Amino acid sequence: MSENQDFHNRSGMLAFIGSMVFVTLFFIYMVTIDKGVDLAENIEVPLSDDAPAYNLAAEPEPWVSNPEIILAGAKVYRQACALCHGANGDLVGSSVPTARNLVEGAWTQGGGLINHFKVLQNGIPGTQMASFSAQLTANERWAVIHFIETITNNKSQDNPEDVAEFAKAAK
């Protein structure tokens, strides 16, 4: 009776070794050969077909409103602002219940293009309105402001010379 008749342990050991070999080979394949899945999550909201190609970065005076800047501002707004303020600035579809309705109501930080630029540049402390100075260039911030001016009921009353003087120093 010295002979071991326990064939179940031998089969279990072979199954264990086989699974370890499979896991090792699969790991080597995943690390060295397989490139993974590219989700290509570069979200770009297209403008309408009649929208002209416009180089916002080349605009010498972005603080002066024109139709091209407003279209560019609409595009930037949809990408950076619509999640919190809604697609039309009226909080419809907003993910932030305390966000500002850009269409109606008084401006909390003062009206005018200069104050709006300061809000985009510095944010509003103590609120969920963050600074966009790292995410948006100065030209993009001006474009967003011009777009907001087209949807708001509280139009800015700034003196164009004051805006130009501020804008030349703003970064």
C-alpha positions in Angstrom: 0.0 0.0 0.0 2.9 2.3 -0.4 1.7 3.3 -3.8 -0.2 6.6 -4.0 -3.6 6.1 -5.6 -4.7 9.7 -5.2 -5.0 10.7 -8.9 -7.2 13.7 -8.1 -4.3 15.7 -6.7 -2.3 15.0 -9.8 -5.1 16.3 -12.0 -5.5 19.4 -9.8 -1.8 20.1 -10.0 -1.9 19.8 -13.8 -4.9 22.2 -14.0 -3.2 24.7 -11.7 0.0 24.6 -13.7 -1.9 24.9 -17.0 -3.9 27.9 -15.7 -0.7 29.6 -14.5 1.0 29.1 -17.9 -2.1 30.6 -19.6 -2.2 33.6 -17.3 1.5 34.2 -17.8 1.3 34.0 -21.5 -1.8 36.2 -21.6 -0.1 38.8 -19.4 3.0 38.8 -21.7 0.6 39.2 -24.7 -1.2 42.2 -23.1 1.9 44.0 -22.0 4.1 43.5 -25.1 1.9 42.8 -28.1 -1.6 44.2 -27.7 -1.8 48.0 -28.1 -5.1 48.2 -26.3 -8.3 50.0 -27.3 -8.1 53.6 -28.6 -11.3 55.3 -27.5 -10.3 58.4 -29.5 -12.4 60.6 -27.2 -11.5 63.9 -29.0 -14.9 65.5 -28.8 -15.4 68.2 -31.3 -18.8 69.8 -31.6 -19.2 70.7 -35.3 -20.7 74.1 -36.2 -23.2 74.3 -39.0 -22.1 73.7 -42.5 -22.3 77.4 -43.4 -19.9 78.4 -40.6 -16.7 79.9 -42.1 -13.2 78.7 -41.1 -11.9 81.2 -38.7 -8.5 81.5 -37.0 -9.4 83.1 -33.6 -5.8 83.1 -32.5 -4.8 85.4 -35.3 -7.5 88.0 -34.3 -5.6 91.2 -33.5 -8.4 92.8 -31.5 -10.6 90.0 -30.0 -12.3 92.5 -27.7 -14.1 94.0 -30.7 -17.2 91.9 -31.5 -17.8 90.6 -35.0 -19.8 87.7 -36.4 -16.7 85.4 -36.8 -15.7 86.0 -33.1 -19.3 85.3 -32.0 -19.4 82.0 -34.0 -16.0 81.0 -32.5 -17.3 81.9 -29.1 -20.3 79.7 -29.6 -18.0 76.8 -30.3 -15.8 77.4 -27.3 -18.9 78.0 -25.1 -20.4 74.6 -26.1 -17.1 72.9 -25.3 -16.2 74.7 -22.0 -19.4 76.3 -20.6 -22.5 74.4 -21.7 -22.1 71.6 -19.2 -22.7 74.0 -16.3 -24.7 76.8 -17.9 -26.8 74.8 -20.4 -26.5 74.8 -24.2 -28.4 78.1 -24.4 -27.1 79.7 -21.2 -30.5 79.2 -19.5 -29.5 76.3 -17.3 -31.6 73.8 -19.3 -29.6 70.5 -19.2 -27.1 72.0 -16.7 -25.3 69.6 -14.4 -24.7 72.3 -11.8 -27.8 73.5 -10.0 -26.1 76.6 -8.5 -24.7 77.8 -11.9 -25.6 81.3 -13.1 -28.4 81.7 -15.7 -26.6 83.7 -18.4 -29.8 84.7 -20.1 -31.7 86.3 -17.2 -30.9 88.0 -13.9 -28.3 90.4 -12.6 -24.6 89.7 -12.9 -23.2 88.8 -9.5 -19.7 90.2 -10.3 -20.9 93.3 -12.1 -21.9 93.7 -15.7 -19.7 94.6 -18.6 -17.2 92.9 -20.8 -14.3 93.8 -18.4 -16.0 92.1 -15.4 -17.0 89.1 -17.5 -13.4 88.7 -18.7 -12.2 88.9 -15.1 -14.6 86.2 -14.1 -13.4 83.9 -16.8 -9.8 84.6 -16.0 -10.0 84.4 -12.1 -13.2 82.5 -11.4 -15.5 83.4 -8.5 -14.1 82.4 -5.1 -16.5 80.4 -2.9 -18.5 79.1 -5.9 -18.1 76.4 -8.5 -17.2 79.0 -11.1 -13.5 78.1 -11.8 -10.9 80.1 -13.5 -10.5 79.3 -17.2 -7.2 81.1 -17.7 -5.3 77.8 -18.0 -7.9 76.2 -20.3 -8.8 79.1 -22.6 -6.6 81.6 -24.3 -7.4 85.3 -23.9 -8.8 85.4 -27.4 -11.1 82.4 -26.6 -12.3 84.1 -23.4 -13.1 87.3 -25.4 -15.0 85.1 -27.9 -17.0 83.4 -25.2 -17.9 86.8 -23.7 -19.1 88.1 -27.1 -21.2 85.0 -27.6 -22.7 85.4 -24.1 -23.5 89.0 -25.1 -25.7 87.6 -27.9 -27.8 85.4 -25.6 -28.1 87.5 -22.4 -30.9 90.0 -21.6 -28.4 92.1 -19.6 -26.3 93.6 -22.3 -23.0 95.3 -21.4 -22.7 99.1 -21.3 -18.9 99.3 -21.3 -17.1 102.2 -23.0 -15.2 100.7 -26.0 -12.1 102.7 -25.2 -12.1 101.3 -21.6 -12.5 97.8 -22.9 -9.6 98.3 -25.4 -7.3 99.7 -22.8 -8.1 96.8 -20.4 -7.8 94.2 -23.1 -4.4 95.3 -24.2 -3.1 94.6 -20.7 -5.1 91.5 -20.1 -3.5 88.1 -20.7 
